[in-house]
Amino acid sequence: PSAGAGLGVERFVKYVCGLKHIGEVQPFPRIPGQVIDL
């Protein structure tokens, strides 16, 4: 329980790398209309 102040790994990497979208650092980002088979 972080009360909304928790900093996830993806958000930290996004900040450090200066990226605009969190989907660029997620290992399995959600892409509308695309199915990922695992």
mmCIF file as Biopython writes it, N, C-alpha, C and O atoms, coordinates in Angstrom:
data_model
#
loop_
_atom_site.group_PDB
_atom_site.id
_atom_site.type_symbol
_atom_site.label_atom_id
_atom_site.label_alt_id
_atom_site.label_comp_id
_atom_site.label_asym_id
_atom_site.label_entity_id
_atom_site.label_seq_id
_atom_site.pdbx_PDB_ins_code
_atom_site.Cartn_x
_atom_site.Cartn_y
_atom_site.Cartn_z
_atom_site.occupancy
_atom_site.B_iso_or_equiv
_atom_site.auth_seq_id
_atom_site.auth_asym_id
_atom_site.pdbx_PDB_model_num
ATOM 1   N N  . PRO A ? 1  ? 0.829  -1.205  0.000   1.0 0.0 1  A 1 
ATOM 2   C CA . PRO A ? 1  ? 0.000  0.000   0.000   1.0 0.0 1  A 1 
ATOM 3   C C  . PRO A ? 1  ? 0.865  1.258   0.000   1.0 0.0 1  A 1 
ATOM 4   O O  . PRO A ? 1  ? 1.481  1.596   1.011   1.0 0.0 1  A 1 
ATOM 5   N N  . SER A ? 2  ? 0.907  1.923   -1.096  1.0 0.0 2  A 1 
ATOM 6   C CA . SER A ? 2  ? 1.753  3.112   -1.196  1.0 0.0 2  A 1 
ATOM 7   C C  . SER A ? 2  ? 0.948  4.404   -1.235  1.0 0.0 2  A 1 
ATOM 8   O O  . SER A ? 2  ? 1.520  5.488   -1.345  1.0 0.0 2  A 1 
ATOM 9   N N  . ALA A ? 3  ? -0.364 4.297   -1.147  1.0 0.0 3  A 1 
ATOM 10  C CA . ALA A ? 3  ? -1.239 5.473   -1.151  1.0 0.0 3  A 1 
ATOM 11  C C  . ALA A ? 3  ? -1.048 6.320   -2.403  1.0 0.0 3  A 1 
ATOM 12  O O  . ALA A ? 3  ? -1.215 7.539   -2.366  1.0 0.0 3  A 1 
ATOM 13  N N  . GLY A ? 4  ? -0.699 5.673   -3.505  1.0 0.0 4  A 1 
ATOM 14  C CA . GLY A ? 4  ? -0.563 6.395   -4.763  1.0 0.0 4  A 1 
ATOM 15  C C  . GLY A ? 4  ? 0.785  7.058   -4.971  1.0 0.0 4  A 1 
ATOM 16  O O  . GLY A ? 4  ? 0.997  7.702   -5.999  1.0 0.0 4  A 1 
ATOM 17  N N  . ALA A ? 5  ? 1.701  6.919   -4.022  1.0 0.0 5  A 1 
ATOM 18  C CA . ALA A ? 5  ? 3.007  7.564   -4.149  1.0 0.0 5  A 1 
ATOM 19  C C  . ALA A ? 5  ? 4.107  6.576   -4.519  1.0 0.0 5  A 1 
ATOM 20  O O  . ALA A ? 5  ? 5.285  6.933   -4.530  1.0 0.0 5  A 1 
ATOM 21  N N  . GLY A ? 6  ? 3.731  5.342   -4.820  1.0 0.0 6  A 1 
ATOM 22  C CA . GLY A ? 6  ? 4.733  4.330   -5.161  1.0 0.0 6  A 1 
ATOM 23  C C  . GLY A ? 6  ? 5.327  4.586   -6.537  1.0 0.0 6  A 1 
ATOM 24  O O  . GLY A ? 6  ? 4.611  4.935   -7.475  1.0 0.0 6  A 1 
ATOM 25  N N  . LEU A ? 7  ? 6.633  4.412   -6.654  1.0 0.0 7  A 1 
ATOM 26  C CA . LEU A ? 7  ? 7.319  4.608   -7.929  1.0 0.0 7  A 1 
ATOM 27  C C  . LEU A ? 7  ? 7.707  3.242   -8.466  1.0 0.0 7  A 1 
ATOM 28  O O  . LEU A ? 7  ? 8.592  2.584   -7.919  1.0 0.0 7  A 1 
ATOM 29  N N  . GLY A ? 8  ? 7.048  2.811   -9.536  1.0 0.0 8  A 1 
ATOM 30  C CA . GLY A ? 8  ? 7.335  1.515   -10.121 1.0 0.0 8  A 1 
ATOM 31  C C  . GLY A ? 8  ? 8.636  1.527   -10.908 1.0 0.0 8  A 1 
ATOM 32  O O  . GLY A ? 8  ? 9.170  2.585   -11.242 1.0 0.0 8  A 1 
ATOM 33  N N  . VAL A ? 9  ? 9.134  0.335   -11.196 1.0 0.0 9  A 1 
ATOM 34  C CA . VAL A ? 9  ? 10.387 0.203   -11.936 1.0 0.0 9  A 1 
ATOM 35  C C  . VAL A ? 9  ? 10.256 0.829   -13.319 1.0 0.0 9  A 1 
ATOM 36  O O  . VAL A ? 9  ? 11.164 1.522   -13.776 1.0 0.0 9  A 1 
ATOM 37  N N  . GLU A ? 10 ? 9.119  0.584   -13.991 1.0 0.0 10 A 1 
ATOM 38  C CA . GLU A ? 10 ? 8.937  1.134   -15.332 1.0 0.0 10 A 1 
ATOM 39  C C  . GLU A ? 10 ? 8.942  2.658   -15.314 1.0 0.0 10 A 1 
ATOM 40  O O  . GLU A ? 10 ? 9.552  3.291   -16.176 1.0 0.0 10 A 1 
ATOM 41  N N  . ARG A ? 11 ? 8.270  3.241   -14.341 1.0 0.0 11 A 1 
ATOM 42  C CA . ARG A ? 11 ? 8.228  4.706   -14.261 1.0 0.0 11 A 1 
ATOM 43  C C  . ARG A ? 11 ? 9.609  5.281   -13.942 1.0 0.0 11 A 1 
ATOM 44  O O  . ARG A ? 11 ? 9.977  6.336   -14.460 1.0 0.0 11 A 1 
ATOM 45  N N  . PHE A ? 12 ? 10.369 4.596   -13.096 1.0 0.0 12 A 1 
ATOM 46  C CA . PHE A ? 12 ? 11.721 5.053   -12.767 1.0 0.0 12 A 1 
ATOM 47  C C  . PHE A ? 12 ? 12.626 5.019   -13.995 1.0 0.0 12 A 1 
ATOM 48  O O  . PHE A ? 12 ? 13.356 5.974   -14.260 1.0 0.0 12 A 1 
ATOM 49  N N  . VAL A ? 13 ? 12.575 3.918   -14.743 1.0 0.0 13 A 1 
ATOM 50  C CA . VAL A ? 13 ? 13.394 3.789   -15.955 1.0 0.0 13 A 1 
ATOM 51  C C  . VAL A ? 13 ? 12.976 4.829   -16.989 1.0 0.0 13 A 1 
ATOM 52  O O  . VAL A ? 13 ? 13.825 5.413   -17.663 1.0 0.0 13 A 1 
ATOM 53  N N  . LYS A ? 14 ? 11.674 5.062   -17.117 1.0 0.0 14 A 1 
ATOM 54  C CA . LYS A ? 14 ? 11.171 6.083   -18.045 1.0 0.0 14 A 1 
ATOM 55  C C  . LYS A ? 14 ? 11.736 7.458   -17.682 1.0 0.0 14 A 1 
ATOM 56  O O  . LYS A ? 14 ? 12.145 8.220   -18.558 1.0 0.0 14 A 1 
ATOM 57  N N  . TYR A ? 15 ? 11.754 7.763   -16.400 1.0 0.0 15 A 1 
ATOM 58  C CA . TYR A ? 15 ? 12.270 9.050   -15.939 1.0 0.0 15 A 1 
ATOM 59  C C  . TYR A ? 15 ? 13.780 9.171   -16.184 1.0 0.0 15 A 1 
ATOM 60  O O  . TYR A ? 15 ? 14.255 10.190  -16.685 1.0 0.0 15 A 1 
ATOM 61  N N  . VAL A ? 16 ? 14.523 8.124   -15.827 1.0 0.0 16 A 1 
ATOM 62  C CA . VAL A ? 16 ? 15.983 8.149   -15.968 1.0 0.0 16 A 1 
ATOM 63  C C  . VAL A ? 16 ? 16.398 8.257   -17.435 1.0 0.0 16 A 1 
ATOM 64  O O  . VAL A ? 16 ? 17.344 8.972   -17.765 1.0 0.0 16 A 1 
ATOM 65  N N  . CYS A ? 17 ? 15.686 7.545   -18.315 1.0 0.0 17 A 1 
ATOM 66  C CA . CYS A ? 17 ? 16.033 7.551   -19.740 1.0 0.0 17 A 1 
ATOM 67  C C  . CYS A ? 17 ? 15.450 8.741   -20.486 1.0 0.0 17 A 1 
ATOM 68  O O  . CYS A ? 17 ? 15.795 8.976   -21.644 1.0 0.0 17 A 1 
ATOM 69  N N  . GLY A ? 18 ? 14.576 9.490   -19.839 1.0 0.0 18 A 1 
ATOM 70  C CA . GLY A ? 18 ? 13.985 10.663  -20.474 1.0 0.0 18 A 1 
ATOM 71  C C  . GLY A ? 18 ? 12.978 10.327  -21.557 1.0 0.0 18 A 1 
ATOM 72  O O  . GLY A ? 18 ? 12.806 11.091  -22.507 1.0 0.0 18 A 1 
ATOM 73  N N  . LEU A ? 19 ? 12.310 9.184   -21.421 1.0 0.0 19 A 1 
ATOM 74  C CA . LEU A ? 19 ? 11.332 8.763   -22.421 1.0 0.0 19 A 1 
ATOM 75  C C  . LEU A ? 19 ? 9.983  9.413   -22.149 1.0 0.0 19 A 1 
ATOM 76  O O  . LEU A ? 19 ? 9.700  9.830   -21.026 1.0 0.0 19 A 1 
ATOM 77  N N  . LYS A ? 20 ? 9.160  9.495   -23.180 1.0 0.0 20 A 1 
ATOM 78  C CA . LYS A ? 20 ? 7.874  10.170  -23.058 1.0 0.0 20 A 1 
ATOM 79  C C  . LYS A ? 20 ? 6.760  9.215   -22.642 1.0 0.0 20 A 1 
ATOM 80  O O  . LYS A ? 20 ? 5.892  9.590   -21.853 1.0 0.0 20 A 1 
ATOM 81  N N  . HIS A ? 21 ? 6.770  7.992   -23.158 1.0 0.0 21 A 1 
ATOM 82  C CA . HIS A ? 21 ? 5.694  7.041   -22.899 1.0 0.0 21 A 1 
ATOM 83  C C  . HIS A ? 21 ? 6.205  5.850   -22.110 1.0 0.0 21 A 1 
ATOM 84  O O  . HIS A ? 21 ? 7.282  5.324   -22.390 1.0 0.0 21 A 1 
ATOM 85  N N  . ILE A ? 22 ? 5.424  5.427   -21.120 1.0 0.0 22 A 1 
ATOM 86  C CA . ILE A ? 22 ? 5.821  4.302   -20.278 1.0 0.0 22 A 1 
ATOM 87  C C  . ILE A ? 22 ? 5.814  2.990   -21.060 1.0 0.0 22 A 1 
ATOM 88  O O  . ILE A ? 22 ? 6.499  2.042   -20.678 1.0 0.0 22 A 1 
ATOM 89  N N  . GLY A ? 23 ? 5.054  2.925   -22.144 1.0 0.0 23 A 1 
ATOM 90  C CA . GLY A ? 23 ? 5.014  1.721   -22.969 1.0 0.0 23 A 1 
ATOM 91  C C  . GLY A ? 23 ? 6.346  1.399   -23.623 1.0 0.0 23 A 1 
ATOM 92  O O  . GLY A ? 23 ? 6.569  0.269   -24.055 1.0 0.0 23 A 1 
ATOM 93  N N  . GLU A ? 24 ? 7.234  2.387   -23.701 1.0 0.0 24 A 1 
ATOM 94  C CA . GLU A ? 24 ? 8.548  2.170   -24.301 1.0 0.0 24 A 1 
ATOM 95  C C  . GLU A ? 24 ? 9.472  1.367   -23.393 1.0 0.0 24 A 1 
ATOM 96  O O  . GLU A ? 24 ? 10.453 0.797   -23.871 1.0 0.0 24 A 1 
ATOM 97  N N  . VAL A ? 25 ? 9.183  1.311   -22.100 1.0 0.0 25 A 1 
ATOM 98  C CA . VAL A ? 25 ? 10.040 0.581   -21.164 1.0 0.0 25 A 1 
ATOM 99  C C  . VAL A ? 25 ? 9.384  -0.680  -20.614 1.0 0.0 25 A 1 
ATOM 100 O O  . VAL A ? 25 ? 10.050 -1.475  -19.952 1.0 0.0 25 A 1 
ATOM 101 N N  . GLN A ? 26 ? 8.098  -0.881  -20.873 1.0 0.0 26 A 1 
ATOM 102 C CA . GLN A ? 26 ? 7.411  -2.073  -20.378 1.0 0.0 26 A 1 
ATOM 103 C C  . GLN A ? 26 ? 7.795  -3.284  -21.217 1.0 0.0 26 A 1 
ATOM 104 O O  . GLN A ? 26 ? 7.852  -3.195  -22.444 1.0 0.0 26 A 1 
ATOM 105 N N  . PRO A ? 27 ? 8.062  -4.430  -20.558 1.0 0.0 27 A 1 
ATOM 106 C CA . PRO A ? 27 ? 8.415  -5.632  -21.321 1.0 0.0 27 A 1 
ATOM 107 C C  . PRO A ? 27 ? 7.262  -6.147  -22.184 1.0 0.0 27 A 1 
ATOM 108 O O  . PRO A ? 27 ? 7.496  -6.707  -23.255 1.0 0.0 27 A 1 
ATOM 109 N N  . PHE A ? 28 ? 6.018  -5.964  -21.729 1.0 0.0 28 A 1 
ATOM 110 C CA . PHE A ? 28 ? 4.838  -6.388  -22.484 1.0 0.0 28 A 1 
ATOM 111 C C  . PHE A ? 28 ? 3.816  -5.251  -22.499 1.0 0.0 28 A 1 
ATOM 112 O O  . PHE A ? 28 ? 2.812  -5.322  -21.789 1.0 0.0 28 A 1 
ATOM 113 N N  . PRO A ? 29 ? 4.053  -4.202  -23.295 1.0 0.0 29 A 1 
ATOM 114 C CA . PRO A ? 29 ? 3.120  -3.071  -23.319 1.0 0.0 29 A 1 
ATOM 115 C C  . PRO A ? 29 ? 1.795  -3.449  -23.972 1.0 0.0 29 A 1 
ATOM 116 O O  . PRO A ? 29 ? 1.743  -4.337  -24.823 1.0 0.0 29 A 1 
ATOM 117 N N  . ARG A ? 30 ? 0.740  -2.776  -23.572 1.0 0.0 30 A 1 
ATOM 118 C CA . ARG A ? 30 ? -0.573 -2.990  -24.188 1.0 0.0 30 A 1 
ATOM 119 C C  . ARG A ? 30 ? -0.651 -2.169  -25.468 1.0 0.0 30 A 1 
ATOM 120 O O  . ARG A ? 30 ? -0.514 -0.946  -25.448 1.0 0.0 30 A 1 
ATOM 121 N N  . ILE A ? 31 ? -0.872 -2.856  -26.567 1.0 0.0 31 A 1 
ATOM 122 C CA . ILE A ? 31 ? -1.004 -2.187  -27.857 1.0 0.0 31 A 1 
ATOM 123 C C  . ILE A ? 31 ? -2.399 -2.510  -28.379 1.0 0.0 31 A 1 
ATOM 124 O O  . ILE A ? 31 ? -2.702 -3.675  -28.634 1.0 0.0 31 A 1 
ATOM 125 N N  . PRO A ? 32 ? -3.259 -1.496  -28.545 1.0 0.0 32 A 1 
ATOM 126 C CA . PRO A ? 32 ? -4.626 -1.755  -29.003 1.0 0.0 32 A 1 
ATOM 127 C C  . PRO A ? 32 ? -4.657 -2.512  -30.328 1.0 0.0 32 A 1 
ATOM 128 O O  . PRO A ? 32 ? -3.973 -2.142  -31.283 1.0 0.0 32 A 1 
ATOM 129 N N  . GLY A ? 33 ? -5.457 -3.576  -30.374 1.0 0.0 33 A 1 
ATOM 130 C CA . GLY A ? 33 ? -5.628 -4.349  -31.595 1.0 0.0 33 A 1 
ATOM 131 C C  . GLY A ? 33 ? -4.560 -5.390  -31.841 1.0 0.0 33 A 1 
ATOM 132 O O  . GLY A ? 33 ? -4.602 -6.081  -32.860 1.0 0.0 33 A 1 
ATOM 133 N N  . GLN A ? 34 ? -3.602 -5.524  -30.937 1.0 0.0 34 A 1 
ATOM 134 C CA . GLN A ? 34 ? -2.531 -6.500  -31.127 1.0 0.0 34 A 1 
ATOM 135 C C  . GLN A ? 34 ? -2.596 -7.550  -30.018 1.0 0.0 34 A 1 
ATOM 136 O O  . GLN A ? 34 ? -2.692 -7.214  -28.837 1.0 0.0 34 A 1 
ATOM 137 N N  . VAL A ? 35 ? -2.543 -8.824  -30.410 1.0 0.0 35 A 1 
ATOM 138 C CA . VAL A ? 35 ? -2.568 -9.922  -29.456 1.0 0.0 35 A 1 
ATOM 139 C C  . VAL A ? 35 ? -1.158 -10.482 -29.312 1.0 0.0 35 A 1 
ATOM 140 O O  . VAL A ? 35 ? -0.490 -10.769 -30.306 1.0 0.0 35 A 1 
ATOM 141 N N  . ILE A ? 36 ? -0.713 -10.633 -28.073 1.0 0.0 36 A 1 
ATOM 142 C CA . ILE A ? 36 ? 0.618  -11.178 -27.814 1.0 0.0 36 A 1 
ATOM 143 C C  . ILE A ? 36 ? 0.462  -12.602 -27.315 1.0 0.0 36 A 1 
ATOM 144 O O  . ILE A ? 36 ? -0.141 -12.827 -26.265 1.0 0.0 36 A 1 
ATOM 145 N N  . ASP A ? 37 ? 0.995  -13.564 -28.048 1.0 0.0 37 A 1 
ATOM 146 C CA . ASP A ? 37 ? 0.954  -14.961 -27.627 1.0 0.0 37 A 1 
ATOM 147 C C  . ASP A ? 37 ? 2.151  -15.236 -26.727 1.0 0.0 37 A 1 
ATOM 148 O O  . ASP A ? 37 ? 3.297  -14.968 -27.088 1.0 0.0 37 A 1 
ATOM 149 N N  . LEU A ? 38 ? 1.857  -15.779 -25.541 1.0 0.0 38 A 1 
ATOM 150 C CA . LEU A ? 38 ? 2.954  -16.087 -24.615 1.0 0.0 38 A 1 
ATOM 151 C C  . LEU A ? 38 ? 3.245  -17.552 -24.614 1.0 0.0 38 A 1 
ATOM 152 O O  . LEU A ? 38 ? 4.137  -18.004 -23.897 1.0 0.0 38 A 1 
#
